[in-house]
Every structure is written in C-alpha cells, then in structure tokens.
Amino acid sequence: MDPAPPVPSPAADTRRPSSGRYSAWRLLREGLRGQLGWTRAWAKATPRPRYRVVIVGGGGHGLSTAFYLTSEFGITDVAVLEKGPLGLGNVGRNTTIVRSNYFQPANIRFYEYSLKLWEGLEATLNFNAMVSQRGTLNLFHTEAQRDLFTRRANQMRLLGVDAEAVTRTRVRELVPLVDLDNGRYPVLGGFLQPRGGTVRHDAVAWGYARAASERGVDIVEHCEVTGIRRTGGRVTGVETLRGFIGADLVCLAVAGHSSHLAAMAGVRLPIETHVLQAWVSESLKPVLDVVLTYGAGHFYVSQSDKGGLVFGGAIDGYNSYAQRGTLPMAEEVTAAAMTLLPGLARVKVLRQWGGIMDMSMDGSPIISGTPVAGLIVNGGWCYGGFKAIPAGGMTTAHLIAHGRPHPLAAHLDLGRFAAGRTVDERGVGPFPYAH
Ligand SMILES: Cc1cc2nc3c(=O)[nH]c(=O)nc-3n(C[C@H](O)[C@H](O)[C@H](O)COP(=O)(O)OP(=O)(O)OC[C@H]3O[C@@H](n4cnc5c(N)ncnc54)[C@H](O)[C@@H]3O)c2cc1C
C-alpha cells in the first residue's frame, strides 16, 4: 500500500494577514481603544484551482493536519475544504474528554503522545483552549472489572503513563456525590488518570484554524466535496459544489462520512457510521471536579466551566447519519446516572444532540494510505477522536510529508484488516457498535 509520494517542503508562505498575538496586554490595549483592533481569526479563503494537498473536512483532524503540515513540515500549499461552517461536526459536539488510559500498548503510546501535545497546545497555538487536567476517574463495580482495570493501569505504568488505583474512601473524597452503596451496582473502587481532563472543543477548531490560516493554509467553508477524480490508479483532485479543485494528494478527514467519501474514489473502508449522543444540564455551582465514568453501564459525566453537567453514553446500535438525540438513549443514560448520582435527580437537562461517528471494525483509528495513490484516510475514530486531534494531525501530516507512517501511528494502517493484525482495543471483536 503506497500512501503518498514524498513531497518536498517549500518555503513558508507569508501571504496571510495575521490576526496578531493574543495576550493579556492585547486584551488591555483593545479594551482601552474600543475593541477596534481585533481582526478575523482565520481568512475566508476562495478556493484556487489547484493545491499540493487538499484536506477534506474542517473538523479537528483536518485542521490539525493542515496546521502541522505547515508548522512541522513546511508544506503550505494546502486547502481544507469544509462542507458547512467550521467546527460544527464532531469536534464541536463531543464531551471534551482527553486522556490516554487505553489498553493496547500501541494505542497507549499514541494517545499519550496526544496528551503531551495537549499539554503544550495553548502555547503552540497562542490560543486559550481551556485545557483542564482535572483527572479522569473510572469506577469499577465487580472483582472481574477490578482485575481488568488493574491490568490496564499496569500496562500504562509500564509505559511510563500515570495511572492510580483508588479505594472506595478516595472515590468518596474525590466525588462526594457518588452513592457508593447504591442498591444495584455498589462501587468497589476506581482507577484515576490524574493528567486526563477536558479541553474546550470549539476552541480547538478555532485555534488550529487560526494558526493554519496564518501560515498560508486556505480554509474554505461551504465547499462540499461531491466526487473524487482519479486518473488510472492516482487521485487528481476533488469535485466540489464550487467546482473542480486539483490536488497532488487528497486527505479525507471527514469522521462519520469516511466510508461515503472513500467510496467516491472506489475504496471500501471497514468503518460504520453510528450516532453518538450527549446532553448538558442547567448550570450548577461546582459539584464535580473530575471526569467520572460509570463501570456498570455506559454513562460518564463532567462539569463544564459554565457549570453545566455534560452527560454522555453509548452510540446508538443501528447505522445512521442523523445528527440528533433520541429519548430512549436519554432514558438509558439517565437511569445509569441516577443509580450512581441520585442527588442529581432534580437537575434539568437543557440540550441534547448527536454526532456522526466513524466506528472502525477493531475500535482503533485508521491513519493510512489507500489502494488509490495520493489518497490518504484519517478516520475510524470511534469514541476517542477528540483526544486524538493533536496526535492524529501530527501523524497524518507526517504520512503526507514523508510518504511513510509516523512510528506512533504505524499500527493504524488500513492493511491491518486484510492481514489480520487488528488492534482490538476492547477485545470485543469486529462489532463497531460494541467498541
Ligand atoms: C456526543 C459525542 C461525544 C464525544 N465525546 C468525546 C470525548 O469526550 N472525547 C473524545 O476523545 N472523543 C469524543 N467524541 C469523538 C470525537 O468528537 C470525534 O471522534 C472527532 O471529533 C472526529 O474527528 P473530527 O474532529 O475531525 O470530526 P468532525 O468535526 O466531524 O470533522 C469532519 C468534518 O468533515 C466535514 N465533511 C463531511 N463530509 C464532507 C464533504 N463531503 N465535503 C466537505 N466536508 C465534509 C463535516 O462537515 C465535518 O465538519 C465524541 C463524539 C460525539 C458525537
């Protein structure tokens, strides 16, 4: 599988006007002169007829790939084509959790790399992304689950990643709201990753877009890709609602639309599309300062900086492209929440929504070339694509620039499915709804 020809790095393109450095001093200065000095964070580009690299999808992975192409590999002849306004896909719909407490060693290394990039992201982008390392706490409710979590924590520690076993007493200290002895699934303990936490999701899209645009990337909104043109076995560009755009290399970063877009180039991906839902409550005073995950059902919760409790659950079991919530899922997650946190029974839910998820067959993502030369896929993110945005962008940019996988993403190639080298993160087999 030939991902891409090596692309030489041109000199940095300095065509773009900058929106300037953001700082406390700038805030003060703009406050004193009537806020007149702020300019658009990213340029609204009109597409050119041809680019070296066209990235389809202005979500987290498309934008971060564009940014790292410019900042790490000096490739600035890049366009990001987004069918709607920027950041209204999953990047702006997720529950904002970042962590690296995975099970498979190769995945732990990949997600830990991402967590390290998150830790320096605000300085890298000069953008406040509200990175909050408040800790992620997974509860367990059976002895078998304790064994499984201990194995996962040990695996992480062997790789130098933070993971702590937590007693019932410590769970009570960390989250006084938890009903440890609830009738259905008493809490036996937990597993804490102190460096896990949350990041303001919209800010991630905006921060990467601003930084990429300043370095010369064309970010083209309202530019839906409707076809992929190939000559022989090589991609030559994309058909869009704004006309044909030629490209040496096309990278798909379209999350739940991955199989749809790949099919335009005649490629069948091992990805299914499902809806994942979330909702947020009215604002409360601070009641929860970790990300909390229930172990006896699919339910997790964190408190946003505005005070809303952000609830998430499992994907809908059937395939769908509908970006909306449903009552049965709200009932299922709420029932689990009430078992664990009965004190929240009277809290009102404000909004519920859904995002279109790209569920792979082994629960691990795909960053890979395809049988079509010049076509690269970044997708299959399942539940975990937000936390992966920095590493996903960096390793996809590496693949584009060098034509070979980044060592931390070499296990995420498409060829693994045919070769039987799947990276079954949860050990549940080839059932996307179960990952
Ligand atoms: C409710 C919910 C909760 C989640 N919680 C978490 C979490 O807590 N932590 C975590 O790590 N992950 C979480 N995720 C997963 C994570 O959000 C996604 O895996 C990740 O955002 C996907 O990558 P992306 O940001 O590039 O996708 P997106 O933001 O969806 O970007 C893809 C873009 O492609 C565009 N596009 C599609 N088709 C075309 C076309 N034909 N032409 C042009 N553009 C096109 C779309 O409009 C979209 O903007 C959650 C997801 C959901 C829905």
The ligand as an SDF file (V2000), in Angstrom:
LIG
                    3D

 53 58  0  0  0  0  0  0  0  0999 V2000
  -21.5780   13.2320   21.5020 C   0  0  0  0  0  0  0  0  0  0  0  0
  -20.1250   12.9470   21.2800 C   0  0  0  0  0  0  0  0  0  0  0  0
  -19.2610   12.8660   22.3450 C   0  0  0  0  0  0  0  0  0  0  0  0
  -17.8970   12.6170   22.1350 C   0  0  0  0  0  0  0  0  0  0  0  0
  -17.0550   12.6740   23.2080 N   0  0  0  0  0  0  0  0  0  0  0  0
  -15.7260   12.5260   23.0080 C   0  0  0  0  0  0  0  0  0  0  0  0
  -14.8420   12.7080   24.0970 C   0  0  0  0  0  0  0  0  0  0  0  0
  -15.2480   13.0580   25.1990 O   0  0  0  0  0  0  0  0  0  0  0  0
  -13.5050   12.5020   23.8740 N   0  0  0  0  0  0  0  0  0  0  0  0
  -13.0360   12.1180   22.6560 C   0  0  0  0  0  0  0  0  0  0  0  0
  -11.8330   11.9000   22.5290 O   0  0  0  0  0  0  0  0  0  0  0  0
  -13.8480   11.9900   21.5860 N   0  0  0  0  0  0  0  0  0  0  0  0
  -15.1890   12.2060   21.7330 C   0  0  0  0  0  0  0  0  0  0  0  0
  -16.0380   12.1170   20.6670 N   0  0  0  0  0  0  0  0  0  0  0  0
  -15.4910   11.7350   19.3460 C   0  0  0  0  0  0  0  0  0  0  0  0
  -14.8500   12.9100   18.6300 C   0  0  0  0  0  0  0  0  0  0  0  0
  -15.6270   14.0640   18.7220 O   0  0  0  0  0  0  0  0  0  0  0  0
  -14.6380   12.5370   17.1570 C   0  0  0  0  0  0  0  0  0  0  0  0
  -14.0380   11.2640   17.0760 O   0  0  0  0  0  0  0  0  0  0  0  0
  -13.7170   13.5270   16.4480 C   0  0  0  0  0  0  0  0  0  0  0  0
  -14.1460   14.8520   16.6730 O   0  0  0  0  0  0  0  0  0  0  0  0
  -13.7460   13.1880   14.9470 C   0  0  0  0  0  0  0  0  0  0  0  0
  -12.7840   13.9090   14.2320 O   0  0  0  0  0  0  0  0  0  0  0  0
  -13.0350   15.3740   13.6230 P   0  0  0  0  0  0  0  0  0  0  0  0
  -12.9810   16.3760   14.7230 O   0  0  0  0  0  0  0  0  0  0  0  0
  -12.0670   15.5950   12.5370 O   0  0  0  0  0  0  0  0  0  0  0  0
  -14.5170   15.2300   13.0480 O   0  0  0  0  0  0  0  0  0  0  0  0
  -15.5680   16.3150   12.5960 P   0  0  0  0  0  0  0  0  0  0  0  0
  -15.5360   17.5340   13.4430 O   0  0  0  0  0  0  0  0  0  0  0  0
  -16.8740   15.6130   12.4550 O   0  0  0  0  0  0  0  0  0  0  0  0
  -14.9870   16.7370   11.1720 O   0  0  0  0  0  0  0  0  0  0  0  0
  -15.3320   16.1460    9.9540 C   0  0  0  0  0  0  0  0  0  0  0  0
  -15.8050   17.2660    9.0310 C   0  0  0  0  0  0  0  0  0  0  0  0
  -15.9460   16.7650    7.7230 O   0  0  0  0  0  0  0  0  0  0  0  0
  -16.9690   17.5190    7.1120 C   0  0  0  0  0  0  0  0  0  0  0  0
  -17.4340   16.8370    5.9220 N   0  0  0  0  0  0  0  0  0  0  0  0
  -18.1220   15.6670    5.8530 C   0  0  0  0  0  0  0  0  0  0  0  0
  -18.3920   15.3750    4.5670 N   0  0  0  0  0  0  0  0  0  0  0  0
  -17.8350   16.3560    3.8090 C   0  0  0  0  0  0  0  0  0  0  0  0
  -17.7830   16.6130    2.4140 C   0  0  0  0  0  0  0  0  0  0  0  0
  -18.3600   15.7900    1.5250 N   0  0  0  0  0  0  0  0  0  0  0  0
  -17.1220   17.7250    1.9820 N   0  0  0  0  0  0  0  0  0  0  0  0
  -16.5250   18.5630    2.8630 C   0  0  0  0  0  0  0  0  0  0  0  0
  -16.5900   18.3850    4.2050 N   0  0  0  0  0  0  0  0  0  0  0  0
  -17.2070   17.2890    4.6560 C   0  0  0  0  0  0  0  0  0  0  0  0
  -18.0260   17.6300    8.2020 C   0  0  0  0  0  0  0  0  0  0  0  0
  -18.9300   18.6890    7.9590 O   0  0  0  0  0  0  0  0  0  0  0  0
  -17.1600   17.8440    9.4400 C   0  0  0  0  0  0  0  0  0  0  0  0
  -17.0160   19.2040    9.7690 O   0  0  0  0  0  0  0  0  0  0  0  0
  -17.4050   12.3870   20.8260 C   0  0  0  0  0  0  0  0  0  0  0  0
  -18.2800   12.4820   19.7390 C   0  0  0  0  0  0  0  0  0  0  0  0
  -19.6220   12.7780   19.9510 C   0  0  0  0  0  0  0  0  0  0  0  0
  -20.5420   12.8950   18.7680 C   0  0  0  0  0  0  0  0  0  0  0  0
  1  2  1  0
  2  3  1  0
  2 52  2  0
  3  4  2  0
  4  5  1  0
  4 50  1  0
  5  6  2  0
  6  7  1  0
  6 13  1  0
  7  8  2  0
  7  9  1  0
  9 10  1  0
 10 11  2  0
 10 12  1  0
 12 13  2  0
 13 14  1  0
 14 15  1  0
 14 50  1  0
 15 16  1  0
 16 17  1  0
 16 18  1  0
 18 19  1  0
 18 20  1  0
 20 21  1  0
 20 22  1  0
 22 23  1  0
 23 24  1  0
 24 25  2  0
 24 26  1  0
 24 27  1  0
 27 28  1  0
 28 29  2  0
 28 30  1  0
 28 31  1  0
 31 32  1  0
 32 33  1  0
 33 34  1  0
 33 48  1  0
 34 35  1  0
 35 36  1  0
 35 46  1  0
 36 37  1  0
 36 45  1  0
 37 38  2  0
 38 39  1  0
 39 40  1  0
 39 45  2  0
 40 41  1  0
 40 42  2  0
 42 43  1  0
 43 44  2  0
 44 45  1  0
 46 47  1  0
 46 48  1  0
 48 49  1  0
 50 51  2  0
 51 52  1  0
 52 53  1  0
M  END
$$$$
